[in-house]
Structures are given as C-alpha cells and as structure tokens.
Amino acid sequence: MIALMILIALAFIGLGLNEPLLGSAWPSMYGHFGVDAAAAGTVLMITSVSTIIASYLSARIISRFGTGMVLTACFLVMGTALFGVSLSGHFVVLCLLAIPLGFSAGSIDAGSNGFLTTHYDAKYLNWIHCLWGIGATGGPALMAFSLMRLGGWTTGYRIVGTLQLILAAILLVSLPRWKKAITTQTGHTETRIQEKIEVPGIAKLLRLQGAPFAILLFFFLGGLEGSLGLWSNTYLVMSRGILRETATSWFALYYLALTLGRLFSGFLAIRRSSRQIATLGLCLIFVGLVTIALPFAWSLRPGLIITGLGAAPLFPNFIHLTPGIVGKGYTQAMVGLQITAVFLGVMTLPPLFGLIGRQFGYGLFPLYVGVLLLVTAGIAVMLYRRHPDEERQ
C-alpha cells in the first residue's frame, strides 16, 4: 500500500502541474492565437466536456484495465498533448488538443480520488492532495520563469509536457505492482484484497439518499475553484493593472498557499472532522475575496494567499465524506460522478464569468466568486445536516 501511495502521490503532482497552465499563461497566449481574453472560456469548456466524459466512464475503465494502466496511458497522452499545444499556431488546433488533455485529466482525477477515498483516511487525502498543490504551484512558477527567462509560454508547456512523459515512464515500469493484490494488515492477520469496483448505473446512484445534493455540491465547487484558477491572473492584469509577468508570479502564491493549506489540513484532520475543516476553508475564502477586492495593490497578494488557504481543504475533505453518504460499496462510482459534476461546473461557471467580464468588466471577479462561494456553502449545510454520520459501510 505504501508503494501504491507513492505512485498516486506522483500522479497528483503531475496532475497539479497541468491544471493551472492555461490560467497562468493565458494573458500571454491569447494574442498569439488571435482571440480575445474571453476565449479562455471556450478552451476550458472543451477541456471540461472531455473531462466529464472521462470521469463518468472512469469506474468502468478502471474496472477493466486497472488503475495503474489507466494512469500510465493518461500521462502519456497528456504529455504529448502539451507538446502539441506549444507547437500549435491556430486556435482551432488548441481547442482540438484540449480534448485529450481533458480526457486524460478526468481519468487520472477520478481514478486516483476513488482509490484514495476507498483505501485511506482523511489525513492521507489531505497530504496527497497537498502534493497536487505542489504541482499546481510549480506549474505557474515554471510558466512565470519561462515568460521572464526562457522566451515565452511555449517553453513552459514543453517543460511540463516533458515532466508528464517522465512520469508516464515511471508508472509504466511500476505496472507489476498494480497487478498484484492490494495488501492490508489488520493486527497479525494479512488480508489480500483484489481491486474490485462496483459499477452501478447513474439512475441507481441518483436514487441513493443524499446523492443529488452531493453531486450538486461538487458542481458549484468546480465552478468556484475553476473560476479562481482561470480568472485570478486575468483579474490582476486587466482590472488591477499588474504587469503580466508580475501577476503570474503572484498567482503562484495562490497555489503555494493551497499546497501548504493541505499539508496543515492533514494534521488538522487527526483531531477535527472533515466537515469542520471544510467549513473553515469556506470561511477563509470569504475573507480572502474581501481582501482581494480592497482598492489597494498591497492587499492582492495577501488576498490570494488567504483564498488559497481556504480552497485547500475543500475538495479532499468533501470527497472524504462521500462514503458517509452513499456507503463504501458505491464510493468509486459516486466519486466518478462527483468529479463529473466538478467539471460540469468548471465547463459552465467560469466561462459564464468570461461573458460577464467581457460585457461589464473583469473587476466583478471577486463578487462573482463570492456568489459561488455562498451557494456552495448553502448546499453543504443542507447536505451534511441530513447526513450526520461520517462513514457508512
């Protein structure tokens, strides 16, 4: 189990490297493709559709091929597609490459989270998601370095693509470990458990008590986090007048805070419930948005840091509460459906702000994200009041 945890940790780092690339590079990219800033919403929408399909099919794909094989193939596809983006010169090509990027990211996300939620405690989820934050911090940092020292955003995409291909090679060499039975130890008795996944239909999942609210929660969570990831940098540049290179380096602070927040949340999970930790995160995002909205340049960096700290515990702790709602037997399938909902939110809610920003100005960013935050918090309150138990068999 330790070896598998290390491999999944590497997968989370790789996934984190990829996800913020578009948001961190977009202020420098869109002129190259001859489109306006709001076109990021189109790319994100295409990526999200592919991710939704992959997340929905993840339980069936993993049941057939196994987690290790799926992760290996997806990182190979992702690395190749990132190189393709760096070589493309047309917006249509960028949109086409968003399809394999989204499909591979969705498969990695759903497969890894389902495996973790089934086999590990909350503290491990927070710590391994912390490694996603390391990747997500490294992505903008690499992009900022590429913009300032290496000639532009294309080099940043190639560097991250190379790292994804290296990770695919590591996973390929490690495939025999995934083919072996998962071993757990209880006292002095060793039990070998095969990686079996129950794959119920969507209709059966939706009939489970609390399932519709659990899915709706992740829809707005995806919109909330997707909007922060896609538009924060654009808000700094186009609304607050920060230089592109400076804004990209400041944007990396958001992911650095998210990383450290998940590290701290792992320790906090030893003494506090996932529900309490998620509530703290929602409150911190509110404080961070208010700080970002203040009419002072000095408040932007602290605001990004506080917002990142608040976003840190939401996904891992909400996902950890899934077995308490639907039971462990349905967890892998339900996690796939929840991540499908996440990317439905990412596909619709951040692009919606692109239209709002184009029409009324990108200065409305803190207000828009604040509305998403309040809706997310409201759904969470309704859901967990009805499901007080944190774990069901």
Steps between C-alpha positions, in 0.01 A plus 500: 500500500792739568638443149158567347465815711832629367394437141166676553685787668714538186183491291352784704814710451480443125130583491565816699769614256256489211183655641607865557704531180226655291403755764858603572604527133178634346577874529807428286336237276181646364670759276704221337177324399328818382211486751390714793541421869148356535590217258661318794147400591463314169820300557398425856155389388644252249746368756221463752273306262780249443570482872130445575483206260818349644384545861162342429664201330786474750353222716439280194840577347687430825297185562617369164861619476604576859611824662867465408444446129250786480735746672793398279306544176349831613834661587640389165207666323520811716871554443463457125207743487690766695780485243234536234366818662849651502534434125151610396439833331126494452220528754314205345805277558514616861134405542557157345794431733280596795305176439780251590618731777156496657443127455833405655457744791150370575612137504796576727291713735207260540712186517748632754238661723278193497795279597606737778150548641447124517832399653640795702403728791422873471848610607656310211255654254599848617871422485487341155282786373770723648731346242250601233552849638876464460444423134245780468748742658778379276294544184453880529853535639645320198281707271609827665866394464440410135336836432782695663809293412429233239327688221130451564212272588583232241812397694295471817259259329790292369663475842178378661438262209844347550432449872170324419675263260762419765221424745335272241828308473519460879145369514566264210796343682285470814206321333582160660425649842149594390437152367570346838228478762463797734628392838363631828593393848266472796687408817700186420269391219581588140206526264541522125234698322466525126427839345126446440265779412122495503367684197134593553310704244443871542129448572582274795752749637256789476241302698737476797404732785701821486663420164339787301617760754846340513527534122366856498754596767786392276350684203527833682831404658638446150365836388648670806848352472498516119418870505779568748747304290404644162422867568712610797800576280286678239337706778842612622613601152186646343320646801776587746772600252768254616772413245448156341825348626444640850138384507600146399754481784240636745248247371744223598452615863141379483616147420784517750248590771272222378789254532595607851133509599457136404812404692359671809155351438650151513618563855176675588307191381654300785293698751222659298231356273504550123184706534659744745810539284293570188297762689820676602611500137178662380538776760861568396402534133247765599767695689741463207250629244423804713874569528551465123213739433650777713615794283866463597785333313652372824185298579518283188775263607362442854156449346629235260680324784195496730277382215745219419506393865121491498473302177756246624282270712175512302544232235683233706270535801175514304613195301592320822142543622364308201499151665295650782229595253481205260699224677838357407357259245394786275790734572708451184201544270370795703840671499505469121157664487605775742808580295277503193295764683818692588591535136144579398539791740840584352356482150209737566568739789850639420411555130188680618723748679695543175181630340425719803854637504494578129172688535531668841868481589726247673489704820186303592714190559498510886123554506434215257716253693338619822157401368631155406648469848169576672311248285762231568485565873119489500488162325763358737298607804182337365680178404693434818217588731313209345801266518664542840696175484844530340527140390259228389588149403 
